[in-house]
Amino acid sequence: MREREVPEPFVVEPWWGRFGSTALTLLRQIAQRPFDPLPRLILADFLEENGASARAEFIRLQVQHMRQREGWDDENMWSQREQELWRQQRAEWLEGLPDLSWLVWGGLVEGLVVGDAEELREARRYVDLRWVVWDSRRRRDFVGVVGSPRGLVGVVALRVWGIRLGAAGAVALAQSPNLRNLTTLDLGWNEIGDAGAVALAQSPNLRNLTTLDLGWNEIGDAGAEALAQSPNLRNLTMLDLGDNGIGDAGAEALAQSPHFQNLGTLILRWNGIGDAGVEALAQSPHLQNLTTLDLVGNRIGAAGAEALAQSSYFWNLTTLKLKNNRIGDAGAKALAQSPHLQNLIRLDLGYNGIGTAGRKVIRNSPYLRRCRVIV
């Protein structure tokens, strides 16, 4: 993974001015290592020593959940104590900032829900932005922002959901050198098609990506094949290709890719994948680090379930979702009797035509005793 660039000049929210140059130095360290909890905890200790115990506590609480949060999590998902501290201290911590839709992650104001270029420029006067969510109700200026000299430089997580970017918008993103720091990119429901997927796959500017969400984009088999063939995406740990018209050919291309060995989560829900595609996935030595495999709403029958059950590469799976398929009693029996899937803690088999016989064998399975099975 390439070293990330730190944007200059480094600007901090006005609240930090009272803590002098030491705070600025600590914030620079966080900017250089945004996903490392240690610099944030050092900052929390400094704040505690300088009379800002509430902010210190808030940072420590948020650091505990950094790995599970994407920067745009709803505040309702925070712990009760986090919400309490935010309600009590919000006015002080946002003191001096313009009235914008700020996002908090890791205890700091680092992100923004934005809808136009002017808001983005205004925010950058105050905060070193790392998380940007483009408001889906306000579609102005996005492609222009991406191509502007400063644009989204330094941003590590970008969500542009449902603004109908199309292939041209995806191409503009792919060609932007300002996105070299991105680790998270969510382009769900943007109609980018296979051409957009090809542009993203071929972009050397996206080599730091660890999370890529392209759900609802009509990329089809051709788009899936382009992504599978891209060495630029070798750092991905999560790939969401749900509802994209991907069939067996696309699934087979993903299975054969040597670039997806770091994937922990693969989401292929609501595509057109049948038994042949699932068999290819199950036989792939490149996917043996998967912990979550989501195949909800495909065309998988008993043969596909049997292939999953017999896979010697899926030892690490903890979550397997097969809801709304066609596996029946035979498929349920195969999964229940598989020693290769004994690390599962969640197995979703709802709406699969499983009858009394299938339910009984699942209930009596020695391999699924620690697993929550939904039938």
N, C-alpha and C positions, 0 to 999 in steps of 0.2 A: 504494500500500500504506500502510495506516495505521501511525502510530508505535506501537511496542509499549510496553506498560506494564511497569514494573519493580516487582516485589512488595516490600512493606515489612512487617516489618523485614527488612533484608538480613542473612542469617545465613550464616556460612562454616564449613567444616569445621575442627575444632579445630587441625589441623596448621598452619594459617596464623597462629595467634596469635603465634608467635615472630617474625613479620616485621613486626609493628606496623601503623600506620595506612596506610603506603604500599601494603602488600599489599591492604588493604581497599579503597583507592581504585582500584587496578588491577582488582580483582575486580568492583567496581561498573561499571567501564567495559565489562568483558566481559559482564556481565548486560544492559547496555543494547544491546550489539551482539554477540549470541551467535554469529552466523555470520561475523563479521568476523575474519580471522586476525590482524590487526595488534595489537589489544589483548593477545591471548594471547602473541604474540611479544615484546611489550614486557615482559609479566610474566616471560617466560622469561629475558630479559636481566637483569631485576632479581634474579631468583633466582640466576642465574649469579654476579652481583656479590656476592651475600650468602651464598655457600658452599653453595648447593643445586644443584650442577651436574647431578646425576642427574635431578632433577625438571625442570630447564630443558631438558635433552636430550629427555626424554620428551614434553614439551609440543611442542617443535619437530617431533619425528617425527610426532606425532599431527596437528598442524596441516596437514602435507602431505597428509593423507587426509580432511580434514574434509568436503569436498564430496561424497565418495563414501560416507560412513558415515552411518547413520541414528540413531546414539546407542545402538543395542542390538545392534550387531555382536558376534558371538562373538569372544572374545579370540584364538581360533585363526586368525582372519582377519588379525590384526596381523602386522607384520613380525617377524622373529626378534629384532631388537634391542629392539623395543617389549615383546615378551613377556619378554625377559630382564630388562629394567629393572623391569617390573611384578612379576616373581617376587622380585627382590632387594629392592625398596623397598615392596612392597605393605603390609607391616605398619606401617611408619612413616607412609605416606601415608594410611592408614585409622585411624591412632591416634586414640582418643577417640570414634570413631563407633560406634553400636550395630551389632550383628551382623545386618545386613540385606543384601539382594542388590543391592549398589550397581552402577551403570553408569558407565563412564568414557568421556568423549568430549572431543576437543580437549585431552587431557592433564589434565583436571580431573574430579573426582567431581561429576557433574551430574545423574545419573539413578538410577532405582530400578525393580527388578521388585517389584511390590507386589500384595497380594491382599486387603487390607482397609483400612478407614479408619484404624484405630489405627496400623498401620505407616506410613501416609502422614503422619499427624500427628507421629509420632516422628521420621521422617526430616526433616521440615521444621524441626525444632528445631536441626538441624545444618547442613543443606545447602540452598542455593538451587536447588531442583529445576527442571530444564528438560526432562528426558526421563523419561517414565513409561511403563512396560510393565505392564499389568494381567495378572497370572498367570492363564492360562486354566483352571487347575485349582482356582482359588479365586474363586468368583463373588460372594461376599458384598459388599454395600455399594456397588457401583459407582455405581448411579444416585443413591444418597444422597450420595456424595462429590461427584458432578457438581453437585448442587443445593445443596451446603453453601456458606456465605458465603465461605470461603477455598478450599475444594475444590482445584481444579487451577489456580488463578490463577498466571500466570507461566510455565506449561508451554508449551513450543514444539513438542514432539513427543509424541504419544500413540498407543500401540498397545494396542488392546483386541481381541484376536483369539480368536474361537471361544468366547465365553461366552453366545451366544444372546441378545443384547440385545433383538432384536425391534424393531418399529416404535416402541414406547413408549420404549425406551432411546435410540434415535436421536433421538426428539423431545426427550428430556431433555437430550441433548448439544447439540442445535441451539439450545436455548433458554438455555443457560448463558452468561452474560456473562464467566465465568471463563476461557473458551477463546478470547478475542480475540487472544491472542498465538500461537495455533497456526499452525505452518507445515506440519507433517506430521501426518496423521491416518490411521491404519490400523485399519479396522473389518472386516477380512476374516472371513468365515464367521460372521456374526451374525444372519442371517435377518431383516434389517431390511425387506425387501420394497420395493415401490414407494413405500409411504407413508413409510417411513424415508428413502428417497432424496429424496422431495419436501421433507421437513422440513429435511434438511441443505442442499438447494439453496436454500431460501428463507431460510436463517439469515444475518443480517448479521454474526453473530459469527465467521464463518469466512472473512472476506474476506482474511485474510493467508495462507490455505493455498496452498502451492506443490506439495504432494504429497498425493494422496488415493487410498487403496486401499480399494475396496469389493468386492473379489473374493468370489465365493461368497455372494451375498446375495439372490438371487432378485428383483432389482429390475426385470427385464424391460424392454420397450420404454418403458413409462410412466415408469419410474425414469430411464432414460437420457435421455428427452426432458426431464424436469424438470431434470436436471443441465445439459443443453445450453442450456436457456433461462435459466440463472441468471447474472446479472451479478456475483454475489458470488464466483464461482469464476474470475474472469478472470486471476488470478495463478497458476493452476495451470501447472506445468511437467511434472508426471507424473500420469497418471490411469490407474488399474488397475480395469477393469470385467470382469475375466475370470470365466467360468462364472456368468453371470447370466441366461441365457435371453433374451439380446438378439438380435433378428432384424434384418431389413433396415430396418424402420421406425426402430428405435433407432439403427442406424448412420447412417441418413440424417439423423436429428435431430442427432447429434453432428457430422456433416459440415457442416451448415448453420449451426452455432452461431458467431456472431461473437465469442464470449467465450473461445474456446480458441486464440487466436492465439499464446499463449506456450507451448503444449504442445510439449515435446521428446520425451516418451515417452507412447505410447498403447497400452494392453494390452487387447485384446478377445478373448483366447483362450477356446476352449471355449464359444462361444455358438452361435447358429443363423444366423450371417450368411452370406448367399449372394452371388451375383454382383452383384445390384442394390445391396446395401449397400456392397460394396467399390467399385463404380463411383462411388457417391456420395462415398465417402471420397477416392477418387483425383481427383475433380473439384473438391475443396474448396479454395478459395484461403485458407481460414482455418487450414489445417493444414500450411502450407508450411514451418513451422519444425520439423516432426517430424524427429528423428534415429533414433528407434526405433519401429517399428510391429510389434506382435505379433498375428498373426491365426491362431495355431495352433488346429487342431481345429474348424474351421468347415465350411461347405458350399460353399467357393469352387472354381469350375471354371475352365476355360480362359479363359472370357470375363472373369472377375474378374482373372485374372493378366494378361491383355492390357490391361485398364483400368489396372492398376498400372504396367505397362510404358510406357503411353502418357501417363501423368500428367506434366504440366509443372510440377506443384507439389511433387514429391517429390525435388527435387535434393539436399536436405540429408540424405536417409536414409542412415544408415551400417549399420543393422541392420534386416533384414526377415525375419520368421519366418512361414512358410506351411506348416509341418509338419502332416501329417494333414489334408490337404484333397484336392481332386480335379482338380488342374490338368493332369495328364498331360503328354505330350510337347509338345502345342501350347502349353500355358501356359509350360512351361519354355523353349521356343524364343522366345516373346515376351519373356520376362524377359531372356534371354541377349542378345537383339538390341536392347535398349533403351539408347539413349544417355542417357536421363534418370536412370538408376540407376547411373551409373558411379562414384559416390562410395561405394557399398556396400563394406563390409569384411566383412560376414557376411550370408549368405543361406541360410536353412534351408528345404529343399524335401523333407525326408524323408517317406516314406509318402504319396506323391502319384501313384503309378502311373506314374512316369517310367521309360521304357524306354531301350534302347540309343541310339536316335536322339536323344532328349532329352538324355541324358548327353553325347553327342558334341558337340552344339551348345553346351552349357554349357562344356565343356572348351575349345572353340575360340573362345569369345567374347572379342572384343577389349575389351569393357567390364567384364569381371569378372576381369581379371588380378590385381588387388590384393585380390580378394574371396575369403574362405573360403566355399566353397559346400558345403553338406551335402545329399546326395541319397540 
